[in-house]
Structures are given as structure tokens and as C-alpha cells.
């Protein structure tokens, strides 16, 4: 439950750790504006940030008050490590001979614990924790077995080609035996998955969500301690590749935003909050189809439980009410939709040149983010941004309401995205 009193945010301290962003620095606001009809976005690279799936204990005050836990990599759907590192000197003992004190006799409690360990292992509390972990693990495997098809996927899918990799496994393209249709297969080593419940959540949401703007779930298998999740193959890659390599017109931005909003409206209507909307989680086909993916951080809501307070998602796309640990609902996805529009304008979200803790502080205190050259946008586009990026959630429109915004009347045909997708793929091949 939200507290009635919160500590006022303080400016970040010098102790806030900086992440290596040598490949992603946002240009200063004073940079010359590039014309929007220019196709190439030259010299723009991104540091893809990972989503943060672990709850944070406090709302943003000074950034040093945060501590927590991770592919856009952004992602994909692991989580960003926001945990502060201790000083290298902390916890170290002076190992010089002159500093060593004489050995002391252990206390009675310590002697008792040592005796228990020598007699047969861990303390009762530790044994109990291990037993609970084993029970939870067995329960998750049992739930996965109930969801997955009992078959050998290597007999059903052939010619696997690896197209991506993460900490817990890889992504492959393959052909389905019989139909010879292309599919995407996400293979995950269950032993390397710290949050197996997120996998179950993703499969259940995908399986229940049939919509033209949501990636199509095909099947899943448990095979040799690996989980195989089979989905339709979106050969155009992610929207991140497009916004990194190209400058998009307002009509193209409107078209992508409209398709994404339609997918969100479907999820919200069925009581699901995505909570990780960003260009990394929007996939494209070569003919311009646009679909949402990566549902591991989705939250199910109902009339009885319509709000959440857990801080999950990727910091740079988080809504203020998520960052400040207030109760929130589906409108957090609408805020992220607005941030994604800024991605399409500038190539990256606001504050990407800041470390995640500083970014969270700025989101909580700065209000609606600004862009470098707002005067270059049409009035209707500026109004769309102001609506989606309304700080007060009560005043922010729902996904259904934002779909009525006149900005979407500017939408160009989806086929106009094909040259941008091709340009992004050509750049990727040349690297």
C-alpha cells in the first residue's frame, strides 16, 4: 500500500555509480536539427538497457537510496542491475601480520552452530529455505509441463539458425516440418533462468492473446532441461534497429504508434498491463506488420485488484507513478508509448546518457520530458506527446482514448516502413 508521506526527492549524490555508455551518448540539446526527410540517422548508436524486474525497496529520493537486480539486452527480457556497488575497501581485512589479533575462543552460540554443521550440514533455517526453494522449483516445472506439448521439437522443426543470444539461451529461426513455414524459437536453459515464473507468465499471456498487433504464439516444449517457445517469425527485426538507423517521418511514427496502441488496447481490455513497452519489444515484418512481444513482465488486473505498485520494466521508459511507487494501472503503458515516440524522433529515449538510478530520479522530478527541437514537430504531434506524457495518471488518456487522437490521421501506409527496415538490416550486415 502507498504511504501517506514520502521523503522529498534529493539531487543525486556523487556516489551514484556510472555505467559504461561508451557506445551510447545522447547529443546535447543545442545540436543542429536534422531535417526529418533525411533517411539516414548517421553516427547514432544505442546502449540497449535491460529491463528491471526486481521490486525496488524505496521510491526515488537520492539515487543512492535504490537497490535491486536484468534481451530492446534492452532489450529482451532480462533485467537491469540497479544495485549499488560497495567501496572496494569495504569488507576487506588488513592481512598484514602486524594487524592480526590473537585467536579468540568462539562463543557458545558459534560453537553450537559449528557443531551442528559438523554433525550433518546446514542450520534448520537454511535447510528449511532450501526445501522451500526445491518445492517452488518443482511446482514451476510441473506448471511448465502442464503448459508445454509433450513431444520432441527436433522432429517438428528443422534447419535451426541462431539469430540472437542472451544470458539464458538463444533465439533461432527454423522451418516447421510439413508446412515449411518459418518460425522463431526461443530456447532457454532452465537452470540459468533466475525467474522461471516470468517465463510461465509470458507463455500464458501470449497463448491467450490473439490479435493482429501481438506476436503469434505457436507452441512450447520442455526438451533436455531446455524450454523451447515457438512463435511466428518477424523477419524485419525490432523497431530499435529502425529508429537507430533511420530518421522517420511523422506519418511513419503515427503508423507505428497506432499499431502499438491497438495491441495495447487489446491487452488492457483483457486485464493485462504490458509494463515493458519500448522499441525493443515491437517487432516488424518486411511488409510493415507491427506486433508487440516480450510479455514476461505483464501484470494481470481485475475489478477486485485493479492497481499494482511493483517497480518493473526498463528505467528509461517507466512512468512517473511506477518510479515513485504509487499505485498504477494500464496507463503506464500509454506513457511508455509516448517515450517510444520520442525514440522514433531522436533515436533513443530521454536520459539514456544517464545511469539508470539518475534516470529514475529525473523521471520522478522533471515531469514531462522535453525533446531537442519541438518546433520542428506539427502541432498535432506535439499535442499527442503532451497527452501520452501527462505526468498525472488520472489525466492521461487510456489506450482506447489515445486511439481517437487526430495524430493518427497522419499515418502513412505500413508498406512505407519497408525501406527503413531494409536500411537497418543492411547496416547490421555491414558491421
N, C-alpha and C positions, 0 to 999 in steps of 0.2 A: 504494500500500500504506500502511496506517496506520503511523505512527511509534510507537516504543515509549515515547517520552517526549513529553509535551505541556506547554507553558507553562501554568501555572495561570491561570484567568481573573482579570482585574483589573477593578475597577469602571470604569465609563465615564468618559471624560475630558470636560472642558467643551468640548473642541473638536469633539465629535460634532455633525454638522450636524442641525438640526431641519427637518422637512418641514412644509409648511403643512397643518395639520389643522383649519382653522377651521370645517369642516363636520362634524367627527367627533371628539368628545371623549367618552371613556368616563366615566360617572358614578362618583364615588368610592364606595368600598365601604360607607360609612356611610349611603348614601341609603336612604330608606324603601322597603321592599319592596312592589312592586305585586302584587295578587292575581293568580294565574295564570288565573283565569276571565275576566279583563278582556280584551276582544278587541283594543282599540286599543293600540299602543305609541306613545304620544304623544311628540313632540319628540325622536325618535331619528333621527339621520342617520348615515351611514357615509362614511368616506373610503375608497373602494374601492382596495385596494392591488393593484399589479401583481405578477405572479409574476416570480421572478428566475431566468433561465435560464442565466446565465453562471457557470462554476465560480468559486469563491472561493479565493484562494490560501492562506488560513490558517484555522484553527479559531478560534472566538471567544476572544480574550483581551480586552484593552481594545478597545472598539468601533472605535477609530481604526485598528486593525490590518487591518480589512477593506478590500478594494477590489474592485469588479466592474462589471456592467452593469445592460424591461420585459422585457379587454379588452382570480372577480366577478366599459383598466380592467377592480381585481381584476376582478375581474376579468374577463377574457377572456384571450387568452393572449399578451400581450406580456410584457415583463419589467421589474421594479422596478430603478431605477438606485440602486445602493448605493455608488457611487463617491464618495469624499470630495473636496470641493472645496478647491482650494488657496487660500491667503490672497490677497485682491485685489492685494496688493503684490508677490507672488511673480512673478518673471519679467519685471517691468517695469523699464525702464531710465530713469534720470533724463534727461529730454530737455532740461534747461536748458542753455544754451550754455556755462556755466561748468564743467559736468561732463564735457563731451565731450573725449576724448583725441585726440591726433593720429592720423591714419590709419596703420595698420601694414601692412607688406608681408605677403601671405599666405604661409603655409608651403608647402613643396614639395608636401606631400600635398594641401593645399587647392587649390593651383594645378592639380594634376593632375586633381582632381575637377571643377574649374571648366572645365578644358579638355575633359574627357570630356563634360560636359553641353553645352558649346557645340558639340561635334562631332556630337552626334546624340542627346541625350536622357539617360535615367536611367543610374545606375550598373548594373553587371552584376547585383548582388544585387537591386536594385529591379526590374529587368527580369524577373529570374527569378521574383520574388514575384508580379508582375503576370501572368506567363504561367501560374503555378500557379493563381492566382485565376480566370483565364479558363477553364482546364481544369476546375476544380471547378464553375464556373457551368455550363459546357456539359454536364458529367456530370449535374448536378441537373436541368437542363431535359430531358435525354434520359430520365432516370428518370421525370420527371413525364409526358412524352409516352407512356411505356410504360404508365403507370397510367391516364391520362385517356382518355375517349372522344373519338374523332376526329369531332366533329360541331359544328354551330353551336347553342349553347344558347339563343340568342334565338328560334330556331324551335321549341324544345321547351318553353319556359317563358314565360308571358305575364303581363302586369299586375304587374310588379315594383314593390313599395312598400318604400322604405327604412325600416327599423325600428331601425337601430343603425349606429354608425360607429366606426372605430378608426384608428390611425396608418397602417395599410397597406391599408385598404379599408372596405367597408360590408357590412352584413347586410340582406338583403331577404326579404320574403315574395313568393311568386308562385304561379301556378296551372300545373300540368302539363298541357300540351296533350293532349287525348284523354281522360284520366281526370278532369281538372278538380279534382284533389286539391291541397290546399295543401302547399307545401314551404317550407323555409328555404334561402336561398342565401347563402353567404359568398363575396364577391368580393374578391380580393386582388391588388393591383398588385405583380407580382413584383419590379419594380425597387426597391420600397420595403420589401421583405422582407429583413431582415438575416440571418435564419436560415431559409433555404429548406428545409434538411434537416428542420426541425421539422414543416414542412407535410407532407412526404412521410411522416414518422413518423405523423402524425395520421391521414392518409388510410389508410395500411396497417392501423393498429390498428382504426379504425372499420370498414373493409371486412371484416376478419377476425372482428369481434366481433358476433355476432348474439345478442342477449339482451333480454328484456323490460325490463331496467333500464339499457340502454345505447342512446343515441340512434341511430336507424337511418340508416345511410349509404345514399344513393341513387345518386349519380353524381358525376363530376368532369370538368371541361373546361378546356383551355387555349384562351383566346379573346382575341385582340388584346393579348397580353402580360399578360393577367389570368388568374388561376386561379379558376374557379368550383367550389365544393364544395357539392353539393346534399344536404340532409338532411331528415328529417321535421321538420315544424313543430310545436313545443311551444308552444301559444298561451298557456299560463299563465305564461310567463317563467321567471326563475330563482328559486331558493329565497331568494336575497338580498333580493329585493323583498318576499317574505312575512315574513321574520324582521325586516326593518326596520320594517314597518308594523304587525305584529301580535304579540301575546303568544300563544304556542302552549301547548296543554295537554300533559301528559306523554304521553298517548295519541297525540297527533299527532306529537310528537317521536319517539316509539318507532316509529311507522309510517314516517316519512321515513328514520330511521336504518336500519331493517330493509331497506327497498328499496335504499338506497345500499349497504349491506353485501352484499346479494345481487349487485349489479353488480360490486362489488369481488371477491367470491369467484370470480366467473366469470373476471375478468381474471387474478387470481392463479393460478387453476387452469391457465390457458393461458400462464403465464410472463410476465405483464405487470404491472409496477408503474405505477400512475397518476401518483403523485408531485405531484399538484396538486389534492387533494380539498379542496373548500371549497364554501360555499353558492352561490357564483357559477357553479360548474361542475355544479350539479344543476338540471335543467330539469323543469318540471311542465306537465301538460296541465290543461284546465279540469275534467276528471273525476278528477284526482288522480294520474294516472300520473306516475311519478318515474324520471328517467333521467339517467345520467352523460354528460357531454360534455367537450370540450376535451382531446384526447389528445396534444397536441404535446410534452409533457414525459415521456411514457411511456418506460419502460425495459424492454427485453426481457431476461429472465434465463433461465438454463438450468442443468442439473446441473453443467456444467463452469464456468459463470460465474454463480453464484447471488447475488453481492453487488455493490453499487455504492458509490462514495464521492463522486460528484459532487454538489455542493450546487445543487439546482434546486428550484423550487417557489415558493411565496409565503411570505415570512418568518413571518408570524403563525401559519401552520398547520404549519410544519415540525416534525418530530420531533427530539428532542434528538440522536439519533445522526446525523442529517443535518447539523445545525448544527455539531456538533463534529468533522465529517469522519471519522467512523468508518465501517466497512463496514456497509451496511444492506441490508435486503431488503423484501419486501412489507408487513411490519408497520408501515412508516412510514405507510401509508395508514390503518391502524387508529387510529394516534394522531390523524391528521387528522380521522377520523370522530368521535373524541371531542371535538376542538376544535369541529367543526361542531355538535355537540350543545350546547356552551356558546353558540355563536352563536344557536341557537334559544331558549335560556333568556334570554340577556341582550341579544340584538340585534347583537352583534359579538364577535369573538374576543378572548382575553386580549391585553393590551399594545397594543391598537390606538391608544391615546393616546400611544404612544412612537414615535420614528422607527425605521425598520427595523433599524438597527445595534443600537440599545439593546434592541429586542425580541429579536433573536438572542442577545444577551448574557444576557438574563433567561431565555430558554428553556433555554440551556445551563447556567445556575447555579441556577435556582429550583426545578427539579423539577416535579412535577405542579402545574399552575395551579389557583388557587382561584377560587370564584365568590362573589358578594356575600352570598347567603343560602342556604347549603347546607341549613339546617334546613327550608327550605320544600319540599325535594325528598323523594320517598319513599325509603326505604332501598334498594329495588331499583334505583332510578335512580342514587343515589349510588354503589352498587356497580358499576354499568355504567360510570360515568365513571372510577372508580378503576382498572377493568380496562383500558379503552381508553387511558387516560392514564398507564399504567405506564411509568416512565422507563426501566427496564431492558428492552430489547427482547426479551431471552430469556424474560422472564416475561410479556410482553404476549401476549394471545391472537392467533391468526390470524383472518382474516375468517371462515373456516368455523367456528372455535370460538366467536367472538363471536355468531354467529347462533343459538347454542344458549342464549344468556343469557336468563334469565326476564324481563328488562325488556321484551323484545319481545312478551310475552304481554299487555302493556298496550295494544298497538297498536289504535288506532281505525280504522274503515274509511277508506279513502283519500278517499272522497267528502266526508268532513268537512273536507277541506282546501279545498274549492271556495269557501266564504265568505271564507276568508283570502286566496285568490288574487284573488277579485273585489275585496275591500277594497284590496289592494295596487295593482290596476290602476286603481281609482277615484282613489286618492291620486296615482298617477303622471299621470293625465289632468288632475288639478286643478292641477298645478304649471305 
